[in-house]
């Protein structure tokens, strides 16, 4: 394993029995050791994907690459080309394809005739937006990527998979509307620990992070803020680090809400909404076919048949909740099982998108962002 932060590196190596000589600070050190493994998981920051992805593909290692592939179209194409030329098994971390819920939905859509349109909502959650996209690592496009790519390339990819057809044209609207200095409450301080109006703020870092510490919820997102789960460590982090800042006094520039209109091959249409202003939770989807319709909430699918006028409810029984801490509803485990099985057997059928398909869904996201910025309709072309 390679991890630049000593505390995280040592903790991970100890937990998984990795010899210290094989726990290094830089991925290049692993590459220099030669063929020491069949496969590699690349989970570097978004802007640092292309170099290790290309290098390990050329070395012959199979690759599981965290989403997004890269923050620019050129880099995504470079990675896809390297994967194709090398012939290695290549998967992107589009975990939504691998959930029990998605498997059940893919089967259910075969019963409603031809799909005519789809509506899909990603409720980011007010607290998740504040943590990741206002105070956190994905708050600035120049340091990571634009919001639709950082958070919602999952969803655009998932829609293509569920619909069973590529996206041909997109349009989009959205902006950074709330988390700006103009909305800063009177009397608010630079940091929540020093703020006289903190108790009345829904985005209080003090309440959010100390609440999780008190409840013993030491996983994500608290483990992003501190390495040691103590009041002293958390106090220091909120007083000195980025996660203690007022959400109206940060350097964020990514949007906090966005709508994308989609036209798929064959003429079917769709809308996708990403918004911070909700409690979070599972995505919600409505699919409209010529013989029936489906409403899904991340666990239950309610399928209505036009002929019989009956509704059938399917409990997909996902494992864990929709968050990263909950394993994305079983998608994390499903992806890992599929990838490891493919590497072990050589059978790639369980990997649900190859480099070319992942590239296409990324290109649709880039097109949607261009459409938002230019207020136009953009075609998606490989």
N, C-alpha and C positions, 0 to 999 in steps of 0.2 A: 504494500500500500504506500501511497505518497500523500502526505498532508503537511502543509507548511506550518501549521500551528502546533507547537510541541505538546501542549496539554491534550489537545484532541487526538493527536497522533499516538501518544503513549496510551491514552485511555482505550482507543480502538484496538491497538495492537494487543493490549492485555486482555481485553474482552474476547478476542478471537484467536488468541494463542499464536500470534505472528511473531516470529523471531525478530529482535531489534535490528538485525542486519538487513531485514527485508521491509522495515518500516522507515521510509526515507522522507525527506522534505520536498522533493521535486520529482515530478513524473519522468523527467529526463533521466534521472538516476535509475529508475526501474527499466526504462527502455534500454539503457546501457548494459543491463545485466543479461541481455539476450532473451531467448524464448523461455521464460520461467513460468509461463501460464498459457492456457489455451485462449483465454478471453480477458477483456478489460472492461471495467465500468468507468466511464469518464464523467465525473461530476464536478469539474472545475467551474468557476464562474462563467456565465454565458459568453462573455467576450473572449474567453480563453479556451474555447472548444476546438477551434480549427487545427491548431498546431498538433496537439496530442492525437486528435482523430485521424489526421492524415498520416502521422508518423506510425501509429500503431496499426493502421490499415496496411501500410506498406510493409510492416514487419510480419504480417500474416495473422495477427491476433484478431479474433472475433470481437465485436464492439457493441456494447450497450451504452448509448449516449444519452445523457440527460437532456430533456427538452428545455428550451428550444435548441435546434441544431446549432444556430449561430445568429447573431443580431443583424447580419447583413445578407442580402440576397447572394452576393458574390461568394461569401464564405460558405453559405449553405450549398451552393453549387459545387464548390471545391470539395467539400466533405462528401457529397453524394457521388461525385466523380471518382474520388479516391476509393470509396467503398465498392463501387461497381467494378473498377479496374482490378482491385485486389481479389475480388470474389469471396471476401469474408462474410460471415453472418453479421448482419448489421441491423440493430433495432434502436429506435428512439423511444425515450421514456413517455410515450403516450399511454399512460396507465388506464385512461378511461376506456380504451378498447378492450381491456382485459377483465373487466368486472363481471360478476354474475348477472348484474342488472343489464349490462349491455348485451350479453349473450342471450338473455331472455327477450330483450327488445328486438334484436336482429331476427329472432324466430317469429315474434309477434307481428312484425311488419309484413311478413309474407301472407298474412290472413286478411289484410285490409285493401287488397287490390293495388292499383298503381298509386304511388305516393304523389300527391299534387303539391302539398306545401308542408312546412314544418315551422314551429316556433320553439325557440330554445332560450332559456334564461340561466345565466350564471350569477348567483347571488354571492358576490365576493365577501360581503360582511363588513360592517363599519370598522370593526376591530382589526380584521385582517388587512384592510386597506391602510389603516393607520400604522400597523406594525410593519408591513412589507413594502408598501408603495408610497408612504409619506415619510416615515422615519427610516425605513430599512434599506436593504441592499438593492431593491428594484425601484427606488424612488426617482432616479434620474435616467433618462434615456441614454445619455452619453456614457454612463457607467454600467449599464446593463443592456436594456432594449426598451422599445416603446411598450406601453401597457398591454396592448392586444397580443403582442408576441410573448411577452413575459408571462402573462397570466392565462391568456385565452387561446393560444395555439392548440392547447388541449381540445378546446371545444370545436374550433373550426375543423380540426382533424377528425374529431368524433362524429360531427355531422356528415362529413364525406363518407365515413365508414358505415354509419347507420343508413344513410340514403343509398349507398351502393353506387355512387356516381360522382364524378369530379365537379368542382365549381368552375363555372365559365366566366361569370361576371359578378362584380361586387360594387356596392356603394356604401358609404358609412358616414355617421355623424357622431360627435362626442367632444368632450372638453374637460379641462380641469376647472370645476365650477365652485368647489367648496373649500378645499384645503389650501387656502391662499391668505396672505396678510390682510386682505380686505375684509375677511370674515372673522378676524381675531376679536374675541370678546374684550370689552373695556376692562382694564385692570389685569389682563393676562400677562404672566411672566414668560421669560424665554424657556423656562423649564418647569415641568409639572411639580417638582418638589418644592419650588419656591413660589408657587402660584396661589394667589388669594381667592381665585374663582375656580380652582381645580375641582372641588367637590361637586360643582354643578355642570361639569363638562363630561359629555359622553365619551370623549376620547382620552381621558386621563390615563397617562402611563402609570402613575402611582397606583391607582385602583386596579388597573388591568394586570400588571405584572406582580404586584404584591398579593393580589387575590389568588393568583395561581401558585405562588410560593407557599402561601398559607394553606392552600388545599392539597399541597403535595403533588401538583401537576407539573412535574419537572421536565417533561418532554417539550416538543415543539408547541408554541413558539418561545417558551422561556429559555430553552437551551441555546437559542440564538443570541440572547442578551448576556448570559453569564455562563461561566464554566463551573463555578461553585455555587451551589444552591443555598446561600445564606443571606440573611438580611443585610449584612455588611457588604457583601459582594454586589447585591442588587442595588443597594443605595449608591454605591460608588459608580455602578454602570449608568444609573439614571441621572446622576449628577454630572458625569463627565462624558458619557457616550451618546451616540445618536438617538437611542431609544427613549431618552428622558426629555426630549425636546417637545415643546408645544407644537401641535400639528399645524398651527397657523404661522409658525415661525421656522419652518424647515426649508430646505433647498430643493424640494420636490418639483418635478415638472411633468410627470405622466398624468394622463387623464384619469378622472374618477368615475366616469360613466361613458359608455359608447354603445351605439347600435350599428349593426351591419345587416344590409339587405343582400341576399344571395340569390343567384340564378344558377341552377345545376344543369348539367348536360341533360337534354331531353325536355327542358322547359319547366321542371319543378322549381318552386321558389321557397325561400326561407328567410327568417329573421333571427338574428342573434342579439341578445341584450346582455351586456356586462355592466353591473352597477355596484358601487360600494355601499349604497344606502339601504341596507337590510340587515337582518341578524345573521346572515350566512346560512350555511347548510347545503343540502343537496341541490343539484341542478334540477330544473323543471322543464319538461318537454311536452309538446303537443304535436302529434303527427296526423295529417289528414289524408286519407286515401279515398279511392273511388268506391270501396265497399265497406269502409268503416274508419274509425278514428281511434287514436291511442293517446292517453294522458299518463305521463310518468313523473314521479317525484323522487327518484333515486332509489326507492325500494319497491313501491307498488306500481304496477302497470294496469290501467283500467281500459279495457278494450271494448269498444262499442261496435256492434254489428248492425249495419243498416237493414238487412233483410229480416233478421229475427227481432230487432229492437231490444236486444239483450246486451248487458254489460258483464264481461268476465274480468275478475280481478286476479292478478297474478302477484304473489308475494315472492320477490326474487331473493330474499334473505341474504343481503350483502353482509360481508364480514367487515366490521368496523365502519366508522362514519366517513364522510366525504373529504375530510381534511387530510393534510399530510400526516398529522399525528395519528389519525385513524386508519392509515393505510389506503386512503382513497377508495373506500368501499370494496376492498379486496383486489383492487387493480394493481397495487404494488406487488403483492404476492403472485398474482396472475402473470404479470409481466416477467418477473424473475423466474418463475417455473417454466414459462414458455422459452425464454432465452437459454436457460441452463440445459433444458431438454434438447433444444436445437443444437447446441454446442456438443453435447454428449453423444447425440445420435446421428448428427448430420442432416436430420430432417427439419427443414426450415418452415414447414407448414404451420407450426404453432406461432411463429412470429408474424403478427397480423399486418405489418406494413414493411416493405423494403425501402431502400434508400430513395428510389424514384418516387414512390407514393408519398413518403414523408416530405420529400422536396416539394411535390405539388401542393400539399396542404400548407406548407410554409409559404410558398409563393402566393397562395390565396390570402394569407395574413398580410404579407407585404403589400399586396394589391389593395386590400381593404384600408390599410393605413394611408396609402397614397390617395385613395378616394376620399378619406376623411380630410386630409390636409388640403386637397385641391377642390373639394366639393364637386366631385364628378363621378362617373361610372368608369370602372377600370376592368379590362379583360385580364383573365388569368391564363398565362401561356408558359408552357415548359420551354 
